Amino acid sequence: MKKSLLLPSMVLLVLITIVLADWVIHSNQSNRNASKPLQVQDYGSPRITESEQYSYLFKNQKMKSGSVNQVPWENNPEFKQIQLQTGAFVKMAAYRTVLNDPLPGEEYNVHLTGRLISGTIVAPGEIFSQNKTAGPYTEARGFKKGPTYMGTWLTTTTGGGVCKMASTLYNVAVLANLPIVERHYHSMPVPYVPYGQDATVSYGVKDFRFRNDTPDPLLIWAQGVGNSLYVAFYGQASSPQVEWHHKVLNVTPTYRIYRDNQTLPQGEQKVVVEGMDGATLQSWVSINNPPGKAITRKLGSSYYSPMPYIIEKGCASPALSNSP
């Protein structure tokens, strides 16, 4: 009688052990998967589930940067005079980059770079270099301190902000169907152009360069207007229709860094830097030239670490926070 009772008890114990072991294995697997980057295929792909409608990439849907038809210098006498000299009357491509809440030094540096580059003529077969045209980015040349990426940290350096020009030039050169000679992506994503469409420069280290492979002189014109930077290329023939494409390979979620702020009342928080998720993606363009026969030009891969949220936490006493 005792043996018959012992056997079912042992079986039940074994079954409970198996169930618990299976639960532990799946729980650990879920935890490991939660820490991994999201594996996705394409922007807006139907294979991306509704639960993965991440707030990652293109949180900057409010971004106003993009190609434009109208530019602010169309009636500028100096611009028209250089057009007469070069015969560059055809607008090949134009792009406007909108800066989100730029710092004073950042906006100033962007405008200065625009003035230094505006009016540049690139001869047929010549390679344009931003660093050679606008650099070095020093105080002696009039540059001020502005925001700069140093690895995965945001800091300030003299000339900070000139990457906005590099990113804008990159987009114009791609839309004008010109070969890119040198382009470097940022260590973290930027909020002013889409992922995969940015370019960074550092004098003597990283440059942005493209080649004028057309048979005619190419005229570059640029101008900063408030928090917007306009850049356009002009030649003697129009460019084909060019369309950007990106394939997201993985996404690394952003994170938060908290800092104490003695000037904020206790309990209040202030977002100083908006976070952006990191990502790895491949980029290419389709070129409709001749019409109806699209060809593809690969533009390589970009690898971005997450841009953390920087959040300040108030730690001042009420009496201190109300003092002048």
SVG drawing of the C-alpha trace seen along z (x, -y; Angstrom):
<svg xmlns="http://www.w3.org/2000/svg" viewBox="-2 -93 47 95">
<polyline fill="none" stroke="black" stroke-width="0.4" points="0.0,0.0 2.8,-2.4 4.7,-1.5 1.6,-2.3 1.3,-5.8 5.0,-6.5 5.1,-5.9 2.5,-8.6 4.2,-11.0 7.5,-10.5 6.0,-11.0 4.3,-14.2 7.5,-15.5 9.4,-14.8 6.6,-16.6 6.8,-19.6 10.6,-19.7 10.4,-19.6 7.8,-22.4 9.9,-24.6 13.0,-24.0 11.2,-24.8 9.9,-28.1 13.4,-29.1 14.9,-28.4 12.3,-30.5 12.4,-33.2 16.2,-33.6 15.9,-33.4 13.3,-36.3 15.6,-38.4 18.5,-37.8 16.4,-38.8 15.1,-41.9 18.7,-43.2 19.5,-42.5 19.0,-45.1 15.8,-44.8 16.3,-42.9 14.3,-44.5 14.3,-44.6 13.0,-47.7 11.3,-51.0 7.6,-50.4 8.0,-46.7 4.8,-44.7 7.0,-42.2 7.5,-44.6 4.8,-43.9 2.6,-46.6 4.4,-46.2 7.6,-47.2 6.3,-50.5 9.2,-51.9 9.7,-55.4 13.2,-54.9 14.4,-56.1 12.3,-58.9 11.1,-60.2 12.2,-63.1 9.0,-62.8 8.6,-66.4 11.9,-67.1 11.6,-69.9 14.9,-69.2 14.7,-68.0 15.0,-69.0 13.6,-72.3 12.7,-74.2 13.0,-77.8 16.2,-79.2 16.7,-82.7 19.4,-84.0 17.6,-83.8 17.6,-87.6 21.1,-88.1 23.2,-90.2 26.4,-88.5 24.9,-85.1 23.5,-86.1 26.9,-87.6 28.7,-84.3 26.0,-82.4 26.8,-84.5 30.5,-83.8 30.1,-80.1 27.0,-79.4 25.7,-77.4 22.0,-78.4 20.4,-75.0 19.7,-74.1 20.8,-70.5 19.7,-70.0 18.9,-72.0 18.5,-71.0 17.4,-72.8 18.6,-71.6 16.7,-72.9 18.5,-73.0 16.4,-72.1 17.0,-74.8 20.6,-75.6 23.0,-77.1 24.2,-80.6 27.7,-79.5 26.3,-76.6 24.0,-78.7 26.8,-81.3 29.3,-78.6 26.8,-77.2 26.2,-80.7 29.9,-81.4 30.6,-78.1 27.8,-79.0 29.5,-82.3 32.9,-80.6 31.6,-78.0 29.1,-80.1 30.3,-81.0 32.7,-78.0 33.2,-76.8 34.1,-73.2 35.7,-72.5 34.9,-69.4 36.7,-66.4 37.7,-68.4 37.2,-67.1 35.5,-69.5 36.7,-69.4 34.8,-71.1 37.9,-71.2 40.0,-72.9 37.2,-75.3 36.0,-76.3 38.6,-75.1 40.5,-75.2 37.6,-75.8 39.5,-78.0 39.0,-81.2 41.4,-83.0 39.0,-82.4 36.1,-83.6 34.6,-80.3 33.0,-80.1 32.4,-77.2 29.5,-74.9 28.2,-71.4 30.4,-68.5 30.2,-64.7 33.1,-63.1 32.4,-59.4 29.1,-58.9 29.3,-62.3 28.1,-65.7 30.6,-68.5 31.6,-71.9 34.6,-72.8 35.6,-75.7 33.9,-75.2 31.2,-72.9 28.2,-72.9 30.1,-72.8 28.9,-69.2 25.5,-70.6 27.2,-72.0 28.8,-68.6 25.4,-66.8 23.7,-69.3 26.4,-69.1 26.2,-65.3 22.4,-65.4 22.8,-67.9 25.6,-65.9 23.7,-62.7 20.5,-64.3 22.7,-65.8 23.9,-62.3 27.6,-63.2 30.1,-60.6 31.0,-60.8 34.7,-60.6 34.7,-60.8 32.0,-60.7 32.0,-59.9 28.9,-59.2 28.5,-60.6 29.2,-58.4 25.6,-59.0 22.5,-59.9 21.7,-63.6 18.3,-65.2 18.5,-67.4 18.8,-64.9 17.5,-61.3 19.6,-58.3 22.2,-57.4 22.1,-60.9 24.5,-62.7 28.2,-63.5 30.8,-64.7 34.1,-66.6 37.1,-67.2 39.9,-69.3 42.9,-67.2 41.1,-63.9 37.7,-63.6 36.5,-65.4 33.5,-65.5 34.4,-65.4 32.7,-64.8 33.7,-64.8 32.3,-66.9 32.0,-64.3 29.9,-66.5 31.5,-68.2 30.7,-71.7 31.7,-73.9 29.6,-73.4 28.6,-76.3 27.8,-75.9 25.7,-78.5 24.8,-78.4 23.1,-80.6 22.0,-80.4 18.7,-82.0 17.8,-81.8 17.9,-78.1 17.9,-76.9 20.8,-76.2 20.2,-76.2 22.7,-74.7 22.3,-74.2 24.4,-73.1 24.1,-74.6 25.4,-73.4 24.4,-73.4 22.3,-70.2 19.6,-68.9 20.1,-65.9 18.1,-62.7 15.5,-61.8 17.3,-60.4 15.5,-58.6 17.0,-57.6 16.6,-54.1 17.6,-52.7 17.6,-49.2 17.7,-49.0 19.7,-46.1 19.3,-46.6 18.3,-49.1 19.8,-49.8 17.4,-51.6 18.5,-54.9 18.9,-55.4 18.7,-58.2 21.4,-60.1 20.3,-62.2 22.2,-65.2 21.5,-67.4 20.6,-71.0 20.8,-73.4 18.7,-76.0 15.7,-73.8 13.1,-73.4 13.3,-70.0 11.1,-67.4 11.2,-69.2 13.0,-67.7 14.2,-69.3 15.2,-67.4 18.4,-69.0 19.2,-66.6 16.6,-64.6 17.7,-61.0 17.8,-59.0 18.1,-55.2 21.3,-53.8 21.1,-51.9 23.0,-50.0 21.7,-50.5 22.6,-50.3 21.9,-53.1 21.5,-53.4 19.8,-55.5 17.8,-54.6 18.6,-56.8 16.0,-57.1 18.2,-57.8 17.1,-57.5 13.5,-57.7 12.0,-54.3 15.3,-52.6 16.4,-53.0 19.9,-52.0 21.2,-51.6 24.1,-53.3 25.2,-51.9 26.2,-54.4 27.6,-52.1 26.6,-51.4 26.3,-53.7 26.7,-52.6 25.3,-54.8 25.5,-54.4 22.5,-55.6 22.2,-59.3 21.2,-59.3 18.6,-61.6 20.2,-64.1 17.8,-65.0 18.4,-67.5 16.8,-66.9 15.9,-69.8 17.5,-69.7 17.2,-73.3 15.1,-74.1 12.0,-76.2 13.5,-79.2 16.7,-78.9 14.8,-78.4 12.7,-81.5 15.8,-83.7 16.9,-86.1"/>
</svg>
